[in-house]
Amino acid sequence: MPDNYFARYLPLLLHFVIAFAVAGAIVTLSWLIGQHKPTRAKMSPYECGVQPIGDARERFSVKFYLVAMLFILFDVEAVFLYPWAVILRELKMFGFWEMLVYIAIVMVGLFYVWKKGVLDWGAIAVKRGHV
């Protein structure tokens, strides 16, 4: 092993240099060799095969953000199940009952959100007669 501390990071530095060189070479070659024939169809915005209508800065419904936050919240809560499952045998019945209480609290939160109508996106469209 070399005595210099920074010599240990030389392979990592070499890896980054090669990666950036290859990426830069690919982009440069594609720009030099590629065909540049812009047409109206190529320059129009593409949104999943649908012609764009209206302004791109359209406001999203608050329910969109609520569902996104709920997804993150319940996803993080699900992550707590994995460490519990790993040490379940050490915790014995105490750990089992504690996790049941935890899951019950999460289910109460999910039931509350469900009853508030946050997850029901179609109800407004049906009430207004759009569907």
Secondary structure, DSSP 8 states (H G I E B T S, - for coil): --S-GGGGGHHHHHHHHHHHHHHHHHHHHHHHHS-----HHHHS--BTTB---S-TT----HHHHHHHHHHHHHHHHHHTHHHHHHTHHHHHHHHHHHHHHHHHHHHHHHHHHHHHTTT--HHHHHHHT--
